[in-house]
Structures are given as C-alpha cells and as structure tokens.
Amino acid sequence: MYDYISIHSMDYAQSVRTEVLERFVVGTLGFEQTGPLQFTKALHGAHVGLKGIAANADGSYAYYTLEGVEAVNLVEVILPAMIDEPLERAMTGLVMAIVDEFGWCIDEDHGLDS
C-alpha cells in the first residue's frame, strides 16, 4: 500500500490525451517516464512517483496494464514514506501545477493541507 494525492477532473467527466499528460509531466515538471503513464522524479532527496489513470464516473479503476490507454482523467502522485517541510512545499507546488494545467481538482480524501 502507498500514500498518494489524487488529482482528477470534476466528476471524472473530462479526460486529457495521454500524450498531452506525458508532454507536461516530462517536459514541464521534469519527471522521467518509467513505463506507460508511469513517471518518477527525484525531489529533495526522495523519489516521487506519478501515474495517469483512466477512471470511471465514480473514480474507480482496475487495470492490468496502462499500455494502450489513450486518455486519462485521474493522476495519482505517489508520496515518499518520509516527508519533511521542504519536500512538502515542493510536492504542493508540483500538485498545484497539475491542477492549474488541466483545471482539475484535488480529491478531498487524498489532498494537501494547504
């Protein structure tokens, strides 16, 4: 099990093409792509993961592979085990960049304090 911050379109109704997400996450946020819709980045000495997911209307999902997915409406930012204040500030900036870029929202159950 892991902790994560869930960012998604309102009511999961709008999707973004996978190539648009990949271009933003790699080109703008500086992540490295490690697999289909899976990314990682070193941030303040920790590794942060990010995953793009196609969820249904209630936010549920199940998949064996993300290969072949053409559009996503949910991003999970996978949090490192230990988070200090500088890392938390950096994570907040990263999450807010995704929110601002796609006009999505942070899930109430998996959000940030700020």
N, C-alpha and C positions, 0 to 999 in steps of 0.2 A: 504494500500500500504506500501511497505517496501523498504529500500535500500539494495542492495546486490552486491557482487562481483561474477561474473560469470566466472567459470573456465571450460574449455571443451577441448576435443580432437580436433586436427586440422580438420577443415571441418566436425566436429562431426562424423568422419568416424570410429574411434576406440572406443570400449567400454571396460569397466572393469567389471568383475563379481561383483555382489553386495556383496558377502561375502568377497571379497578382499578389497573393499572400506570400508566395516564395520570394518574389522580387523584393517586396517590402521587408520581410524578415531578414533576408540575407543582405540585400543592398543597403537598406536604411538602418536596420537595427544591428547589423554586424554578426548575425548568427551564422553558423556553419551547418549546412544541410547534411544530416547523417542517414537519411532514408526518406521514403515517400512521406511528405508532410511532417517530418520529424527534424528538429533542429537542436543545436546546443551552442552555448556561449559561456566562456569564462568571464566572470564578473566578480570583482573584488575577492579573488582567490577561491571562488566557488563555481561550480558548474550549474547553469540554469538550463532547463530543457523547455522546449516548446513543441506543441503538437497541434496540427489543424485537423478538425474532425467534422464530418457531416452528421448532424444530429437531426432527430425527428422533431415534430412540433412541440413536444414537451421536454426536449433537451436530452432525451435518452439516446443511447447509441450502443451498438455492438458491431465489432468488426474483427476479422482475422488479419486483414492487411489494409493499409491505406493506399496501396498501389491501385492506380486507376481511378481514384476519386477525382472528380472534375471540379467540384465546388464545395466549400465549407461554410458553416455558419457558427462554428464554435472553435475557440482556441483555448487550450489549456497551457498555462505557464507553470511548469513543474518546479517546485521550490526546493532548494537545497535543505539539508537537515538542520543546519545551524545558520541563523540569520542574525547579523549584527546591524547596528544602526546605519552605517554607510551602505551596506548591501540592501537593506530595506528601502533606503532612499533611491538607490539605483533601480531596484525592482519596481518601485512606484512609478518612476519615470518611464520605464520600459512598458509597463502595463498601460499607462495613460497614453503613450504614443500609439499603441494598438487601438485603444478606444477612440482616440481622436482621428486616426487614419480611416477607420471603417465606420465610424458613427455607432459603434456597438456599446454594450453596457457590461459592467462587472456583475457577475452573479451575486445575489445577496448572501448566499450561503458560503461563497468562496471569494470574498473580496478583501480589500485592504482597509485599514482603519482610517485612512485619510480620504 
